[in-house]
Amino acid sequence: MVRTAPVATDGGKIRCDACPVMCYISDGRAGACDRYANEGGQLVRVDPFTVLEHAKAEGAAVVPFAGGPDWDGDLVESRRPFVTAVGAGTTYPDYKPAPFIVSQNVRGVDMVTVVTEGIYSYCGVKLKIDTDRFLGPEQATVRVEGEAVGHVTTGEYGSRMLALGGVHHLTGGSKKEGRVACDALMRLCNREAVEMTIDGGATLIAQAGTPPVIDGHAEERMRVGCGSAAIGMFARQWADHLDDVVVVDDHITGVLSEHQAGKLLGMRPTGLRIKGRRSTPGRYFQVANPGAGWGGTDVEDPLTILKPFDPKKAWPGLRLLMVSTTGEQHGYFTLDDALIPRPAETPAAVRASVERVEENCEPALCSVLFMGGAGGSLRAGVTENPVRLTRSVRETLTYVSCGGAPAYVWPGGGITFMVDVTRMPTNSFGYVPTPALVAPIEFTMRLSDYAALGGHMSAVRSLEDVLAEAERSVAPDRDLPWPTDSRHYGWGTPR
């Protein structure tokens, strides 16, 4: 796809103006970003310009583009293609309109989608790792190839969270730090595997939509809940077969006989005493240090978190189950005459309850959310008065998508957004060696609203005209809300 008709230099090179690097490119060669090339003196886009098109059959993925679909009797044209910004090109040097401003009629309403690839120096990745295993202390530096690319941030329920990238890693450190950070972000966003190390913690291989690999161990499941939550969920299944249960957890370890669930089920006190800081009844904090053992602790032998049983309450033959929050580790014990727990064969009913814990654990995955700020230069490609676009997004008159995938726009000033990269077409992200990431963004609105916010009306083109330039068509995520769906704009009947 030809971008411009630049003037060749004396050496036969052409100068690319797609980013601030301004490469001189020889005939038959690509620029530093591998996104633009010199083809016979013409500057061409290397990556294919992409549209979304509803798959004709379930399971269809990527098909070559061959013009618009034949009409199949669908009166509301729910299968009408959507032009993404993947492969569209950028607005740099920012004074010119977005590469594609596309009009189409949707259910009698004239709509317009403004399509551009933004150059994001201010961007990063929020990485959610489903695991109980200790990755590293909060604020610990995350490194790729020895270079700092982010840090560990506050954990969430059953997951560890990393914040990677950002302008300080891209531009505020050494040249190598910026290059490595940019490359790691792009690979993560393009659903490739990236190996990273965490200071004072683990080695992690992360890839969007796949299980994390932590210190060489591929995670299978995330925890069912904290120790206290697990007690509440499975108390009824344990009460008839056990005298006590300890669910070992890095955050909140649960004890069935003390827990309110056990009390309401009529369980008697067992004299079990546990290390750690007691919170409310049956809930204990800090029973062990974080680690890769039972329930995200450093415990390998669960009996080490127990104090001697209270002889006034305990009895020989007391049945005890100790289990982790994923069910991966468990042990069944009975008390001998000295009230010391001894390993015993696990009864079938107790084994079934442990399997139920495992069944209720969801698959462990890595989630990659790209986060970027649509700055003034990008917005200038949409309108001559960029603040009006921001206001239009705030007033929900404009729908923001990335490669057709819905973007969450943060409250507050500007257009700061996040998007799940697994819902976008493959290889949606590129880079420029400034360094910065290149990512697609689309703004869809009614044509009348676009005119009102001072849009580049002279650059508007019809959908049919633009489709002639598209080079590949992809089927969207099955649950993807269609960007021109009327529900986004408060008119018509949802598709």
N, C-alpha and C positions, 0 to 999 in steps of 0.2 A: 504494500500500500504506500503510494507516494505521499510524502508529507509536504515537501516544498520543492521548488526548483532553484536551488542555491547556485551561486556563481562559483565555478571551479577556479582554483588557484593555478599559478604557473606550473606547479608540479602535478596537476591533475587531481588534486585533493579537493574535497568540498568541506565546508565548515558546518557542523550540526549545531542548531540553535535550540535543541530540545531541553537543555538544562544548563546550569551556569558553567559547566566545564568547557563547553564550546570546542569539542574535539575537531581536529582536522582529520578527515577519513579518506584513505586512498581507495581507488576503484576496486571493488571486490572484497573490501575489508569492512569490519564493523567497528563502531566506536567503543570507548572504554566500558560502557554499560552493557554491551552486547544487545542493545535494543534497537539501534538504528544502524544502517549500513549504507555504503555508497554502491549503487547498482547502475553502472553506466552513466555516472554523473548525476543521478537522481538520488535524493535522500529517501530511503524506504524504511518502513517500520518492519522489524524482523518478526515480532510476535504477532499472531493472528488477531485481527479485530473480531470480537466475539458477540454473538447474540444468544439470548435464552429463548428456547422454544419448547413448549410442552411436548413430551415424548409421545409418539404415536402408540407405543406399547410399553407396558410397565417393565422397568429394568433397562430401558434404552439409556445409553450414557452419552457418548460423543459421536456425532455423525458429521461428515463433510457438508459444508453449506452449499446448497444447490438452488438458491432462490426461494421465494415465498412458498408456503404450503398451499396445496390445492384446497379449494373450499370443500368442506365436508358436511355442509348443512348447518353448521353452528351459527345461529343468527346473531348471537352476542359476541362472537369472535373471541371466546375465552382462550383460544390457543394462539392468539396473535403474538408474534415475537416481541421481545423486549430487548432493546439495544443496550448492552452493558458498556462500561468504560474500559473493559479489559482489551488492551491492544489499541485503544483509541488515540493515544498520544497525549501530550501535555499542553498547557497554555503558555508555558515559558516562551518569551520573557514577560508574560502576564498582562500585557496591554491588549492582547487580542482575544476574541471570543473563544470559548471552549471548542475543541475539535469538532464535536457533533452536537447540534441542538436540533432535536428530532420531534416532529409533530405527528400526532395520529389522533383519530377520532375514536373515542371509547364510549359506547352507549350513548351516542349523540352529543358527547361533550368533547370539545377540542382540548387535547392535552399536549404537553411538551415535556421532554426529558432532556436535560442538559448533561452531557457526558464528557468526562475528562479524567485523565490520570493525574493525581496530585503528586507533587514532590514533597515528601514529608521529612523535614529535619526534626520536627517535634512529633515523634511517634514512638511507640513501644509495643510490647506484648505483655499481656497478663496471662500467666501460665498457671493453670489449676492441675495439680497432680493428686489423683485419688490414691491415697495411701495413709496408713497409720505409721509407717516407718519414719524415723527421724532423718530429715534431709539436711538440717543445719539450724543453728540458732537464728532467731529473727534479727534482721539487719545484716546477716552474714553476706559477704560478697559472693556472687555467682560468676564463675569464670568459664570462658571458652578459649581453648588454646593458650591458657595462662593469662588472658586479658579479662579485666573486669567488664561485664556486660549487664549487670543488674544486681539484685539483692533478694534475700528471702524476706517476705512481708508477713503480715498477720495471717494465721491459719484459719481455715473455715471447717465446717462440720464434715469430718471424714476426709479432708483434703489439705494438702500443703500448697501454699501460694507463692509464686515468684513474680517479681516485677522486673522486666528486662527492657533494655534499650533506653530511650529518652535522649534528649538533646545533649546532656552532659557526657554521656558515653559516646555518642556519635560525633560530637564536635569539641568537647571540653577536655579530652585527654590526648594521648599520643596519636599519631597517624595510624599506627597498628591497632590501637584500641578501637578507634572509629571504624576502621575497615572490618575488623573481626566482629564487632557488634552489629554492623549493618548486614554482614553476610549471615550471621546467626539468625537475625530477625527475619531476613528474607527466606531462609531455608525453613524456619519454623512456620512462617505464614504460607509457604508453598507446600506444607505438609510433609516436609522431609525430616529425617531424624537428626537431632543435634545432641552431641555429647557435651556435658558440662560438669564442672566440679564446684562444690560449695565449701568455702573456707570453714574448717572445723566440722565438716559433715560428710556427705555422701557424694559419690559419682552418679550422675543421672543421665540417662538417654531418654529424651522426650521427643515425641512425634504426635501431631494432632490426630485424635481419634483412635489411638492405639494404647495398649497398656504401658505404663512407665517401667523402665528397667533401672533398678536402684542397686548399686554395687553388684551388678551382674545378675540380680534376681528380678525376673519379670513378675510384676504384681498381677494377681488374678482378680481380686475383689477389693472393694472399699468396705469399711466397717459398717455393720448394721446400725450402729449408733454408739454413743458413749456407754460406759459400763452401767450407769444408772438406767439409761433408756432401754438397754438390752434386758435388764432385770424386769422392768415394767412390761416389756413386750412378751416375754416368755415365762413370766412367773407362774401362770396357771399350768403350763406344761411341765414345769419343774416341781411344783408343790407336792404332787402325789408320789413322786419317785425319789426325792432327795430331801435331806434335812437342811442343807444349806448350799448356796452357790456363790462363788466369787467370780465376777466378770472383770478381768484385768484390763485396764485402760490407762494410757498415759495421762489423760486429763481427769476423768472421773471414774474411779473404780467402784463397782457396785457390790453390795452384800445383801443377798436375798432376805435372810431372816430379820435384818434390821430395817430393810426398806419398807416403805409404806405398803407396797404391793404385797410383800410377805406377811405383814401384820394383818392386812384385810383378808388374807387367805387363811388366817389362823395358824401360821407357823410359829413354833415355840422358839425362844432364845436358845442359841447353840453354844454360847461361850466363845465363839470365834472372835479373835482379836487380830486386827490388821495394822500394819505399819502405815504411816502417812498421816496427813492432817484431816481430821474428821470434819465434814461439813454438816449437812442435814443428815438425819438417820439413814444409814445404808449407803452413804455417798462419801468417798474419800478422795482427797487430792494428794498429789506428790507421793504416791506409794513407791515410786522408783524413778530413776533418771530416764530421759528420752533415749530411744535406741531402736534397734531393728528386731527386737525380740517380741515377747507377748504384748499385744495391744499397743505397739508403738513405744514400749519401754525397753530397758536394757535387761529385762528379766529373762533368763533361760530356764531356771527352775522356779515354778510359781510358788512353791512352799517357802521360798526365802522372804516373801512379803508378809508371812504370817508370824504373829507372836504366839507363844504357848496358849493353848485353849484354857479358858476359865474352868477350873475343876468343879466349881459350884453349879455350872450350867451344862457343861459338855457331858457326854456319856460314851462308853465303848460301843463301837459299831455305827457311830454317826456317819451318815453318807454325805460326802462332799464332792461337788463338781467344781473344778476351776477351768475357766474357758476364756479365750481371747475374744475380742470384739468382732473378729471375722470367722471364728470357729476353726481357724487353721490350727491353733494349738488348744489342746484340752487334756485334762487328766481327771480320773475318778479315784477317789481315796475313801478309805474308812478309818476310823480311829481305833487304835488298839487299846489294850487295858491301861496303858500309860497315857492315853489321850494324845498319841502321836499319829499323824496321818500316814497311812501306808497305802501304796498303790494297789489297786484291785481291778479285776476285770470289769469293764464298763457294761452295765446292763443294756439290753437292746433298746428299751424305752429312752434311756439317757442318750445313747448314740443317735437315736432318731431326733432328739431335741437339738443336739449339736448340728446335725445335718440341716435342721430347720433354720438355725442361725446362719449357716453358710448359704442356704437357699435365699435368704432375705438380704444378702449382700449383693449390691449391684456390681457389674463389671468395673474394674479399675481402668480409667482412661486418662489420657492427657488432653486437656482442653486448651486451645490457643485462641485468644481473643486479641485481634489487632486493635490498637487504640491510637488515634491520630487527631490532630487539630486541623480543620479546614480553614486555613488562614486567609488573610486579605487578598493575597495574590491569586489564590485559587478561586476565591469568590468573584474576583474581578473578571474572570472568564465567563461568569454567569450574568453579571449585571454591572453597569457603570457605577452603581451606588451599592457597594458590597454589604453595608449594614442592613439594607432592605431584605437581602436573602436571609440573613440571620434572623430577622424578625419574622419572616415568612415561615421559616422552620419552626420557630417558637410558637407561632400561631397555628401550627399543623396544617398550613396551606401547602407546604412543600414536604414531600416525602423523600427521605434520604436513604439510599441503598448503596451497597458496595458489591459490584459484580452481580447485581440483582438481589443480593441477600439483604435482609432488613438490618439496619444499623440502629443501635441504641444511642440517642443523643443525650449527653449529660446536661443537667440543668445548669443554670448560670450563664455567664457570658460566652460568646463565641459559639462555634460548632465543633465541639469535642465529642467524638463518637467512638463506639466500639462495635466490632463485628466478629462473629464466629467464622473462622476461616474455612471450616469444613463445609459451610453452606455456599461457598463461593466456587466458581469454576476453577479447575486445577491451573496452577501456574499463573495466578492472577497478579502476583507481585513481582516487581523488578527493583532495580536500584540505579542510582547515579553515583559516581565516585566522589561526590562532594564531601562526605558521604551522606546519602539520604535514601529512604525507601520510596518506591513509586507504587502507588496503590490506586485502584479504580474507585470512583465515586460518581453517583448519579443523583440528580435533583429532579424530581417529577412533580409537576403541578399543572393546573389549568392554564391554558394559553392566555386567558384574560388576566390571571394573576401574574403571569410572567411579564406581560406587557406593563402591568401596574408597578412592578418593582424595578422597571427600567432595564429589562432584558435586552439582549442583542437581537432584536426582531429581524433585522436584515440577514442574519445568519441562520434563521430557522429553515430546516429542510424537511421534506416529507419522509415518513418511514420507508415508503417504497424506494425512494431515491437512495437512502442510506443503506438499505439492505443489499443493494447492488455492490457495495464495497465490502460487505462482511465476508469473512474468510472461514469462519467455523461457527457451527450451531451446536449448543450443548443443551442437554436436558437438565432442568433445575432439580434441586432437592425436592423430594415428593411433598414435603410439608411446607415448602417455601410460599409465603404469601406473595401473590403476583403484584409487582410494583405499581401497576396502573389500576389495581382493584379499588372500587369506589369506596370501600370501607375506610381507606386512609384519608379520604377527603370530605367525608360527611355528606355524600350525596349518592342517590341510587340505591340499588339493592346489592348487598355483598354477593360476590361470585360463589 
